[in-house]
Amino acid sequence: MNDGNKIILDNLLVSLGVPKETADTIVDSALDWMDKDVLHRLSGAEDDYYQTLPNPYRAKNGPFDTVEELLLVKGMTPDILFGTKEHKGLIHFVTVYGDASKINVNFAAKEIIMALPGVSEDRAARIIDQRKQAELKSLDDVRGIMGGEYSNVSSCIDVAESIGYTIESTGYRGGAGDGHGIRATLLVRTGGAYEYIYYKTPAETTK
């Protein structure tokens, strides 16, 4: 995430039921958490805020090591990150692994595609339907689906093959209403070998 594409995260948070003002605070504060300076963005926070908390700490001034680290950022709450019965949590849609700056529409959740600037629910659904039939091979494929909306997102999407994947799974026993969830992130290497870089159980998974 950077200042150029922060609107995607902002839109996503709002779609998950987060008030716009809170979403702006989280996004700007997350960027402030990572940057090296002590100047905060319009809705952000730096050391001058975190040092006033009951258990004070400092902004990291570096990249996030885990998604859960977002809980240290101004505005973020467990309900926003992990979700509630009414809304999915942000943790199901973001990652701290990899250095891709664009959204891969071959794998992105519908909520992510709809968070792209100017993308309607209908166009997002068309992308999902098309990729179920066959992988989108080029951005021309995406342009054909999105029509006039393509110009809004051309600079922030991609269809290149990914090497990193996050997998969520929930197991249930008998008639139990609550299952046992796992979340794992892995990298697929040449030849089909893979490497786990994150594994958590029990984990909050999408309902």
C-alpha positions in Angstrom: 0.0 0.0 0.0 1.1 3.5 -0.7 -0.4 7.0 -1.1 -1.2 6.2 -4.7 -3.4 3.2 -4.1 -4.7 3.8 -0.6 -8.2 4.5 -2.0 -8.5 0.7 -2.5 -8.1 -0.1 1.2 -10.3 2.8 2.1 -13.1 1.6 -0.2 -12.7 -1.9 1.1 -13.0 -0.9 4.7 -16.1 1.1 4.0 -17.6 -1.9 2.2 -17.0 -4.0 5.3 -19.1 -1.6 7.3 -16.4 0.7 8.7 -17.5 4.4 8.9 -15.7 6.5 6.3 -14.0 8.7 8.9 -12.7 5.6 10.7 -11.5 4.1 7.4 -9.6 7.3 6.6 -8.0 7.2 10.0 -6.9 3.5 9.6 -5.5 4.0 6.1 -3.6 7.2 6.9 -2.3 5.8 10.2 -1.2 2.6 8.5 0.9 4.6 6.0 2.3 6.7 8.9 3.1 3.5 10.7 5.4 2.4 7.8 7.0 5.7 6.8 10.3 7.0 8.3 9.2 10.5 9.2 7.3 11.9 12.2 4.8 13.9 10.2 1.3 12.4 10.1 -1.1 12.5 7.2 -4.4 14.3 7.4 -6.2 11.5 9.3 -3.1 9.6 10.5 -1.0 9.2 13.6 2.6 9.2 14.6 4.5 9.0 18.0 2.8 12.1 19.3 -0.5 10.0 19.4 0.8 6.6 20.4 2.8 8.1 23.3 -0.4 9.4 24.9 -2.0 5.9 25.2 -2.3 4.2 28.6 0.4 1.7 27.4 2.5 4.0 25.1 4.6 2.8 22.2 6.1 4.3 19.1 5.2 4.0 15.4 7.2 1.3 13.8 8.6 3.3 10.9 8.9 0.1 8.9 6.8 -2.5 7.1 4.2 -4.7 8.8 5.5 -8.2 9.8 2.0 -9.6 10.3 -1.6 -8.6 9.4 -2.4 -8.7 13.2 0.1 -5.9 13.7 -2.6 -3.6 12.3 -4.2 -3.8 15.8 -1.5 -1.3 16.9 -2.6 1.3 14.3 -4.9 4.1 15.3 -8.5 3.3 14.5 -8.2 -0.4 14.1 -10.2 -2.7 16.4 -10.5 -6.5 16.7 -14.0 -6.3 15.2 -12.7 -4.5 12.1 -9.7 -6.8 11.7 -11.3 -10.2 12.5 -14.9 -9.5 11.6 -18.3 -9.9 13.3 -21.4 -11.9 12.5 -22.6 -8.9 10.4 -19.3 -8.1 8.5 -16.3 -10.0 7.3 -12.9 -8.9 8.8 -10.2 -7.1 6.9 -7.8 -9.9 7.7 -9.5 -12.0 5.0 -8.5 -9.6 2.2 -5.0 -8.3 2.9 -1.5 -9.7 3.3 1.9 -8.4 4.3 3.7 -10.9 2.2 5.1 -10.2 -1.3 5.9 -6.9 -2.9 3.2 -6.7 -5.6 1.8 -3.2 -5.9 -1.1 -4.2 -8.1 -4.3 -6.2 -7.6 -4.3 -9.6 -9.4 -7.9 -9.9 -10.7 -7.4 -13.6 -11.4 -7.4 -14.3 -7.6 -8.8 -11.2 -5.8 -12.0 -11.6 -3.9 -15.1 -9.9 -5.2 -14.9 -7.4 -2.4 -11.4 -6.4 -3.5 -12.4 -5.9 -7.1 -15.3 -3.8 -6.0 -13.0 -1.7 -3.9 -11.1 -0.7 -7.1 -11.9 2.9 -8.0 -15.0 3.2 -10.2 -15.8 -0.5 -10.4 -19.5 -1.5 -10.2 -20.8 -4.7 -8.6 -22.0 -5.9 -12.0 -18.5 -5.6 -13.5 -16.9 -7.3 -10.5 -19.3 -10.2 -10.9 -18.5 -10.5 -14.6 -14.8 -10.8 -13.8 -15.5 -13.5 -11.2 -17.8 -15.4 -13.7 -15.3 -15.2 -16.5 -12.3 -16.4 -14.5 -14.3 -19.4 -13.3 -14.5 -20.4 -16.9 -10.9 -19.6 -17.8 -8.0 -17.7 -16.4 -7.7 -14.1 -17.6 -4.6 -14.1 -19.7 -4.0 -10.5 -20.4 -5.3 -7.0 -19.5 -7.0 -7.0 -22.8 -9.3 -9.7 -21.4 -10.1 -7.5 -18.5 -10.7 -4.5 -20.7 -13.2 -6.5 -22.7 -15.2 -7.3 -19.6 -15.0 -3.9 -17.9 -15.6 -1.6 -20.9 -15.5 2.0 -19.9 -14.7 1.2 -16.3 -11.3 -0.2 -17.3 -9.6 3.2 -17.5 -10.3 3.7 -13.8 -8.3 0.7 -12.8 -5.7 0.1 -15.5 -2.9 1.4 -13.4 -3.6 -0.7 -10.4 -4.5 -4.2 -11.7 -2.6 -7.2 -13.1 -3.2 -10.7 -14.3 0.4 -12.1 -13.9 0.7 -15.5 -12.2 1.1 -15.2 -8.4 3.5 -17.2 -6.3 2.0 -16.4 -3.0 -1.4 -17.7 -1.8 -3.3 -17.5 1.5 -5.5 -20.4 2.3 -8.4 -20.4 4.8 -10.2 -23.6 5.9 -12.7 -24.4 8.7 -13.4 -27.9 9.9 -16.6 -28.9 11.7 -17.4 -31.9 13.8 -20.9 -33.3 14.2 -23.5 -30.6 14.6 -21.2 -28.1 16.1 -22.0 -24.6 15.0 -18.4 -23.3 15.5 -15.6 -24.9 13.6 -11.8 -25.0 13.9 -10.1 -22.6 11.5 -6.7 -22.5 10.0 -5.0 -19.8 7.9 -1.8 -20.4 6.0 0.2 -18.4 3.5 2.6 -20.2 1.2 4.9 -19.5 -1.7 4.9 -21.8 -4.7 8.4 -22.4 -6.0 9.7 -23.7 -9.3 8.7 -27.3 -9.9 5.7 -27.2 -7.6 7.7 -27.1 -4.3 6.1 -24.8 -1.7 7.1 -23.0 1.5 4.9 -22.0 4.4 5.7 -18.5 5.5 2.7 -18.1 7.8 0.5 -20.6 9.7 -2.1 -20.0 12.4 -4.5 -22.3 14.1 -7.0 -21.7 15.5 -7.7 -18.8 13.2 -10.7 -16.6 12.5 -12.0 -17.7 9.0 -14.6 -16.3 6.8 -18.1 -17.3 7.9 
